[in-house]
Amino acid sequence: MENLIDDKWLISVKELSIITSIAEDTLYGWSERGLIPSYKIGRLRRFNLGEVKSYLEKFKQNVNEKNVKVNFG
């Protein structure tokens, strides 16, 4: 199935919140502090999905790299 949202499109904070499962208030706060790439167009805040993906990729962690031992038993 083809991706419905192109990484080059500008999307709203609500759409980004649904895609990332990050609260809208958190996304607004991050964007206002310059912690996440965004565009201010008049009164609207928009996000480029490709830029946000690249930004969030920095926070991806591999459990094996952190030497975390998980006991499920």
C-alpha positions as CSV (number, residue, x, y, z in Angstrom):
1,M,0.0,0.0,0.0
2,E,1.3,3.4,-1.0
3,N,2.1,6.0,1.7
4,L,-0.8,8.5,1.9
5,I,1.4,11.3,3.3
6,D,4.4,12.4,1.4
7,D,7.4,13.3,3.5
8,K,7.6,16.7,1.8
9,W,4.1,17.8,2.7
10,L,3.5,20.2,5.5
11,I,1.1,18.7,8.1
12,S,-0.7,20.1,11.1
13,V,0.2,19.5,14.7
14,K,-3.0,17.3,15.0
15,E,-1.9,15.2,12.1
16,L,1.7,14.9,13.4
17,S,0.3,14.0,16.9
18,I,-1.7,11.1,15.3
19,I,1.2,9.9,13.3
20,T,3.8,10.0,16.1
21,S,1.5,9.4,19.2
22,I,3.0,12.5,20.8
23,A,0.6,14.9,22.5
24,E,-0.3,18.1,20.6
25,D,0.7,20.2,23.6
26,T,4.1,18.5,23.6
27,L,4.6,19.1,19.9
28,Y,3.6,22.8,20.2
29,G,6.0,23.3,23.1
30,W,8.9,21.6,21.3
31,S,8.3,23.7,18.2
32,E,8.0,27.0,20.1
33,R,11.3,26.3,21.8
34,G,13.0,25.2,18.6
35,L,13.5,21.6,19.6
36,I,11.6,20.2,16.7
37,P,11.6,21.6,13.1
38,S,8.4,23.5,12.2
39,Y,7.1,26.3,10.1
40,K,5.0,29.3,11.3
41,I,2.7,30.4,8.6
42,G,0.6,33.2,9.9
43,R,-1.1,31.8,13.0
44,L,-0.6,28.2,11.8
45,R,2.2,25.9,12.9
46,R,3.1,23.3,10.2
47,F,5.6,20.4,10.2
48,N,7.5,18.7,7.3
49,L,7.1,15.0,8.1
50,G,10.5,14.1,6.5
51,E,12.3,16.7,8.7
52,V,10.5,15.5,11.8
53,K,11.3,11.9,11.1
54,S,15.0,12.7,10.7
55,Y,14.9,14.7,13.9
56,L,13.2,12.0,15.9
57,E,15.5,9.3,14.5
58,K,18.3,10.9,16.7
59,F,16.4,9.6,19.8
60,K,16.0,6.0,18.6
61,Q,17.9,3.7,20.9
62,N,18.9,0.2,20.6
63,V,18.3,-1.8,23.8
64,N,21.4,-3.9,23.2
65,E,23.6,-0.8,23.1
66,K,22.4,0.2,26.5
67,N,23.2,-3.2,28.1
68,V,19.7,-3.4,29.6
69,K,18.7,-6.7,31.0
70,V,15.0,-7.5,31.1
71,N,13.6,-10.3,33.2
72,F,10.1,-11.4,32.1
73,G,9.9,-14.3,34.6
